């Protein structure tokens, strides 16, 4: 029977919104926002979309009007009563009341701030200027909207059966991956794929597939909305924006050198347990570990995000050993451009020597490689990064020069301050 | 929104019926039934299910109670008003009123006759005894029910996502086939896959995929219900049961030798045009063509169903030439265990030399090969054949000894009468 009401209701939508909830974002955004809420309420920053895959001319593919409609729709959203209840009542990382009532009260009133959109050379310049506490919330929806609008631009030329077969192939591909991952003992893997997902519905399907296919080896999703709806763990800790802003705010080189540790000192005042995961690569992992205060070796783990994963993992193990810590009591989170082959070789390399977990991102939620002519549905490398704080430019070096961000002269200054020597370039797929 | 009514309605079903309409059968059944209605109303025959794939122990896989429920359900069906209207009003093979009002009036009152079901050595012995006009209608639903119950027996152990991925893989596989077939110029292909389909819903999907993917190269479906619902041509002509029954009814060897031509003489009184397709292999193609009366060379085409298709096609072409007929004005219908590779090589071999069309059956609607462990979802070779007529055993020789049917001494007699020499065995996949 036709459900007339549903059909009529669906036709009332003016657009098909990509982001429909304030919680359709990554969990670490909430953790970081609470830290900003407590300590950096007056800091103003600018976030900016950076399309590293310049050959994909987004402004040619995506209609500016549609992009505005989607961005405007997100600005109309606010935390619902049920979402707020979930944040207040749910256990995160084994802890109740992760978020203080004042922060949630603020979040309930929060709307996303305005955006600036311009076209230049076939690309969109999309920036978000305002209080850090507010603009930080643009990162995930902005990326998800652009990525999904690009998917839609390709999909709209496909027939009904072509579409069905497209998703059939994507499902079959993911299930093959799940079957391979199932063979790995003591696997621990989570979905980190919100920002560059093919689409919301596809991410939701992928999460459910991992849930059914991997059982306990699937430890959760970074997507709060999906975690809430599917009754999964919401996972994630912190991101480069914290040291990038702290670094930009540092008055001199001496303070700049301390900034990454300052971030973590603040962090451990707010969080504990498995949330104590160091992201060491903002200004180069090697220098970070060399200068790291000894209290950091008591943290639960390290995230390896831009270095070759074997190399990065070995570096972490060596550092823990030098600190007199048994790496088998510590955790490495791998999260850079992972797919099954990488997961398998990392797993084979580190098994028994250290605890480790995987944050599987874009190649989980957007592996449509080869499914459209000319790679038109292949995932691509787009990020939304903080580019200035209180008027000062921010810098990210990372362990991979291909991921470096910031004005050239500032990059040189940061390299000098953090004593970064030659780095090897790794191709950035996603 | 949940459609409560639909959900409650669905829960009222005691079973999930596999065959839900009298028209969920092959079109040739109706054509043959009208011929029987006109000429053979007193003939009584027995049809019997024959599982050529004895390694598949159907009685172990399929619950006898469920099988009875499904068979009983078909017996509760009768032609609906809309179905009757379609038969009366639709154009078949370019002709209106293909079915005479008396026949349709009879069909409206018709219910499938009783069946006999027994278990023996892990197999079901399923037979249908009664007037030919009635029992002939059991062939397709009986096969479709057994084949789908076997699918269900395997599917019921699969999880929700395993199921979704299973169909995803099947869809992707079919679409790959469609893409390959699209490259063939002047292709003419129809769905002949009702009887051994994976399931009704899957056949319906396959038909729609061919419709969208192949456009005009897809010429129709043998399934009347799907043809009606999807507004497609219903296709098919006649089957081995006609010469088999006529042969069994022949009082002596001389009449037996004439029986296959007797069938076709009757047929051309009832039908014309593209329905005049000779099925020559019941007692061996070579002998059939050697003794064929010259009026048969005026028929539109020949169906190649059990001989190697290249060999069978060449034989038909040679025969037409010997009759002074240009093969380019004639049609060959290939219909034996086809898949894309065979279609492509037949197409390459005969292009420009003769008109030809493909009846794509089980490997269209049931190609789940390799999708379950131990080939548990692979199609298998099961048929429902007439085994006796008015008490006399029927015989089928065909061009492939692996497909021969009948008591051994009768097979020998038929081989003598029809002068059948050594035949080469071809593996029967489906």
Interface residues (C-beta under 8 A of the other chain):
Chain A: X1 X3 X5 X6 X9 X159 X160 X161 X162 X164 X165 X167 X168 X169 X170 X171 X172 X174 X175 X208 X209 X212 X213
Chain B: X1 X3 X5 X6 X9 X159 X160 X161 X162 X164 X165 X167 X168 X169 X170 X171 X172 X174 X175 X208 X209 X212 X213
